[in-house]
Amino acid sequence: MVTRDETDESHSLRGPIDRPALLTIRDIIEREEPLAAPSLDDYLNPTLLEVLLDDGLCCAESARIDVQWTTQADYKFHYTDADGVNFRWGNHPHDGDYIHVPGREHYHPPPDATSDPDDVEESCIKQSVEVLVTHAVLKLWRVAYNADSYDPLNAASNPP
């Protein structure tokens, strides 16, 4: 069983969770990723879209992607798996703390999705619409899955 990563990033998403956006993301994932089973933590007042994956990257036997999307179009797509590997794509203010990140889009690489300013990278995802971001995340995850490697996760050109 994959456990929730209790690491709390010091930078938070702005605004309330956008339920219609999470429903759109859920529908795209249901339609396009056969290994995924997305569900809202609360249908009427969600705080999170949990995407259970029947298989993880590399050697992980199971995984999950937790998705948050706000009415301000801030988001986090956080992957965690049975082997304890974590990474995430985000788009939200980070007060310029990340040395290699000129804008709001950023990527916290595996294995631990660190928030160390020296390790956070600029994200290859530059889109801000939930449909495009979701397609990009699914494509990046699928390419990494098929390559049996974490390397492709942030190595695409925009849009991936």
Disulfide bonds with the S-S distance in Angstrom:
none
